[in-house]
Amino acid sequence: MQKRSFYFLFILMMSWYANSQTNYNELILKEAQLYAKAIKKHQFKEVVAHIYPNLVKELGGKDSMYVKTSNKMIALKKEGLRYKNIEFGKLSKIIKAKADLWYATLPQKMTQINSQGKIVTDTFLFVISTNQGKQWFFMDEEQFHKHKKTLFKKMKMELELPERNQRFIKNKGFTSFNKPN
């Protein structure tokens, strides 16, 4: 009888864990989609609102981050690049490093287009919560690698990070970046 109670309790706890992970998955995906929409529409303040606050602070605060983000996105636009699509894969396991620091990775595929073709990038977002999963923030792969030692210096990384893969698919008729079509 005692064994049955243990198994029942174990199954109940595993069911609760799977359900809570699913709820976080839905919340994170919803936030990621809002973040992607803001990127595609060049809504710089909205983009900054989704970035991990400690990164924003490290880079000089919201106003500074707004300027840096808008300058970067405007430079891409001047180069003729625009975001066509941003898709997300399956969220990794959520790691509860501390009571106030949970993290995961969310694979993403970004497609940017210009007159010569499209650039497809497989990368990831580093997803962070500092309030036990109530709210989630993001760092792109570049930001994560550049700032992980200062922002997460005491944290042992328990996840395998997805590999970055980038490829250019040229339009038919395009022959060179140096010659007009």
C-alpha positions as a Python dict, from the first residue, in 0.01 Angstrom:
ca = {
    (1, 'M'): (0, 0, 0),
    (2, 'Q'): (284, 237, 86),
    (3, 'K'): (450, 170, -251),
    (4, 'R'): (130, 261, -436),
    (5, 'S'): (104, 588, -244),
    (6, 'F'): (462, 671, -334),
    (7, 'Y'): (404, 598, -706),
    (8, 'F'): (80, 797, -703),
    (9, 'L'): (258, 1093, -542),
    (10, 'F'): (547, 1062, -788),
    (11, 'I'): (311, 1058, -1091),
    (12, 'L'): (116, 1351, -949),
    (13, 'M'): (435, 1555, -903),
    (14, 'M'): (562, 1470, -1253),
    (15, 'S'): (226, 1570, -1399),
    (16, 'W'): (239, 1901, -1213),
    (17, 'Y'): (596, 1964, -1335),
    (18, 'A'): (507, 1887, -1698),
    (19, 'N'): (203, 2114, -1678),
    (20, 'S'): (399, 2402, -1522),
    (21, 'Q'): (672, 2370, -1791),
    (22, 'T'): (399, 2382, -2057),
    (23, 'N'): (250, 2699, -1906),
    (24, 'Y'): (592, 2864, -1908),
    (25, 'N'): (648, 2749, -2266),
    (26, 'E'): (327, 2921, -2376),
    (27, 'L'): (411, 3242, -2190),
    (28, 'I'): (768, 3252, -2325),
    (29, 'L'): (655, 3182, -2680),
    (30, 'K'): (392, 3457, -2658),
    (31, 'E'): (654, 3707, -2531),
    (32, 'A'): (902, 3595, -2798),
    (33, 'Q'): (643, 3650, -3070),
    (34, 'L'): (575, 4003, -2941),
    (35, 'Y'): (951, 4067, -2938),
    (36, 'A'): (985, 3939, -3295),
    (37, 'K'): (691, 4149, -3410),
    (38, 'A'): (853, 4460, -3257),
    (39, 'I'): (1180, 4382, -3436),
    (40, 'K'): (1009, 4340, -3773),
    (41, 'K'): (809, 4662, -3728),
    (42, 'H'): (1109, 4863, -3599),
    (43, 'Q'): (932, 4939, -3270),
    (44, 'F'): (1255, 5009, -3086),
    (45, 'K'): (1106, 5093, -2744),
    (46, 'E'): (910, 4766, -2750),
    (47, 'V'): (1225, 4575, -2847),
    (48, 'V'): (1414, 4726, -2553),
    (49, 'A'): (1122, 4645, -2318),
    (50, 'H'): (1177, 4274, -2392),
    (51, 'I'): (1555, 4276, -2335),
    (52, 'Y'): (1695, 4147, -2006),
    (53, 'P'): (1694, 4452, -1771),
    (54, 'N'): (2044, 4382, -1631),
    (55, 'L'): (2181, 4390, -1987),
    (56, 'V'): (1998, 4717, -2052),
    (57, 'K'): (2148, 4857, -1730),
    (58, 'E'): (2499, 4733, -1823),
    (59, 'L'): (2471, 4904, -2162),
    (60, 'G'): (2382, 5242, -2014),
    (61, 'G'): (2009, 5224, -1942),
    (62, 'K'): (1691, 5227, -2148),
    (63, 'D'): (1765, 5547, -2341),
    (64, 'S'): (2112, 5431, -2438),
    (65, 'M'): (1984, 5085, -2532),
    (66, 'Y'): (1706, 5243, -2737),
    (67, 'V'): (1960, 5447, -2934),
    (68, 'K'): (2192, 5147, -2985),
    (69, 'T'): (1905, 4922, -3094),
    (70, 'S'): (1755, 5177, -3331),
    (71, 'N'): (2096, 5260, -3482),
    (72, 'K'): (2168, 4891, -3543),
    (73, 'M'): (1829, 4829, -3703),
    (74, 'I'): (1846, 5147, -3914),
    (75, 'A'): (2194, 5044, -4036),
    (76, 'L'): (2052, 4707, -4149),
    (77, 'K'): (1771, 4886, -4328),
    (78, 'K'): (2020, 5117, -4504),
    (79, 'E'): (2205, 4806, -4623),
    (80, 'G'): (1878, 4698, -4779),
    (81, 'L'): (1808, 4421, -4528),
    (82, 'R'): (1470, 4374, -4369),
    (83, 'Y'): (1326, 4101, -4157),
    (84, 'K'): (1087, 3881, -4348),
    (85, 'N'): (1024, 3619, -4083),
    (86, 'I'): (1125, 3517, -3732),
    (87, 'E'): (1022, 3170, -3615),
    (88, 'F'): (1084, 2988, -3289),
    (89, 'G'): (1164, 2626, -3213),
    (90, 'K'): (1115, 2416, -2902),
    (91, 'L'): (1211, 2576, -2572),
    (92, 'S'): (1486, 2398, -2379),
    (93, 'K'): (1436, 2278, -2026),
    (94, 'I'): (1395, 2570, -1785),
    (95, 'I'): (1686, 2580, -1540),
    (96, 'K'): (1616, 2726, -1197),
    (97, 'A'): (1968, 2847, -1114),
    (98, 'K'): (1849, 3044, -810),
    (99, 'A'): (1510, 3137, -670),
    (100, 'D'): (1528, 3464, -861),
    (101, 'L'): (1708, 3347, -1176),
    (102, 'W'): (1555, 3100, -1417),
    (103, 'Y'): (1678, 3056, -1772),
    (104, 'A'): (1633, 2858, -2092),
    (105, 'T'): (1718, 2878, -2460),
    (106, 'L'): (1470, 2927, -2740),
    (107, 'P'): (1591, 2835, -3089),
    (108, 'Q'): (1500, 3090, -3353),
    (109, 'K'): (1521, 3109, -3730),
    (110, 'M'): (1544, 3460, -3874),
    (111, 'T'): (1501, 3532, -4241),
    (112, 'Q'): (1623, 3867, -4370),
    (113, 'I'): (1579, 3970, -4732),
    (114, 'N'): (1729, 4220, -4972),
    (115, 'S'): (1738, 4260, -5350),
    (116, 'Q'): (2012, 3997, -5386),
    (117, 'G'): (1840, 3721, -5192),
    (118, 'K'): (1783, 3616, -4837),
    (119, 'I'): (1992, 3541, -4531),
    (120, 'V'): (1859, 3262, -4311),
    (121, 'T'): (2008, 3245, -3962),
    (122, 'D'): (1949, 2966, -3713),
    (123, 'T'): (2036, 3102, -3370),
    (124, 'F'): (1881, 3128, -3023),
    (125, 'L'): (1741, 3361, -2766),
    (126, 'F'): (1864, 3328, -2410),
    (127, 'V'): (1545, 3352, -2203),
    (128, 'I'): (1561, 3483, -1845),
    (129, 'S'): (1315, 3531, -1560),
    (130, 'T'): (1405, 3705, -1237),
    (131, 'N'): (1064, 3659, -1075),
    (132, 'Q'): (1003, 3281, -1084),
    (133, 'G'): (857, 3269, -1433),
    (134, 'K'): (602, 3548, -1406),
    (135, 'Q'): (784, 3759, -1666),
    (136, 'W'): (1049, 3662, -1922),
    (137, 'F'): (1318, 3866, -2096),
    (138, 'F'): (1553, 3794, -2384),
    (139, 'M'): (1912, 3826, -2494),
    (140, 'D'): (2001, 3738, -2851),
    (141, 'E'): (2292, 3504, -2912),
    (142, 'E'): (2538, 3787, -2977),
    (143, 'Q'): (2439, 3974, -2661),
    (144, 'F'): (2454, 3656, -2455),
    (145, 'H'): (2805, 3559, -2566),
    (146, 'K'): (2935, 3914, -2528),
    (147, 'H'): (2793, 3975, -2178),
    (148, 'K'): (2758, 3633, -2011),
    (149, 'K'): (3078, 3669, -1809),
    (150, 'T'): (2970, 3996, -1651),
    (151, 'L'): (2598, 3923, -1613),
    (152, 'F'): (2618, 3557, -1509),
    (153, 'K'): (2968, 3529, -1363),
    (154, 'K'): (2870, 3302, -1072),
    (155, 'M'): (2624, 3090, -1265),
    (156, 'K'): (2717, 2746, -1393),
    (157, 'M'): (2569, 2703, -1742),
    (158, 'E'): (2361, 2383, -1738),
    (159, 'L'): (2235, 2398, -2097),
    (160, 'E'): (2396, 2310, -2424),
    (161, 'L'): (2369, 2617, -2645),
    (162, 'P'): (2239, 2569, -2999),
    (163, 'E'): (2492, 2620, -3279),
    (164, 'R'): (2460, 2925, -3502),
    (165, 'N'): (2411, 2852, -3871),
    (166, 'Q'): (2382, 3123, -4135),
    (167, 'R'): (2333, 3083, -4508),
    (168, 'F'): (2273, 3312, -4803),
    (169, 'I'): (2026, 3210, -5070),
    (170, 'K'): (2065, 3431, -5375),
    (171, 'N'): (1785, 3536, -5604),
    (172, 'K'): (1783, 3391, -5953),
    (173, 'G'): (1964, 3624, -6188),
    (174, 'F'): (2190, 3764, -5916),
    (175, 'T'): (2557, 3721, -6011),
    (176, 'S'): (2766, 3938, -5780),
    (177, 'F'): (2751, 4201, -5509),
    (178, 'N'): (2998, 4404, -5718),
    (179, 'K'): (2799, 4409, -6041),
    (180, 'P'): (2449, 4545, -6090),
    (181, 'N'): (2187, 4290, -6200),
}
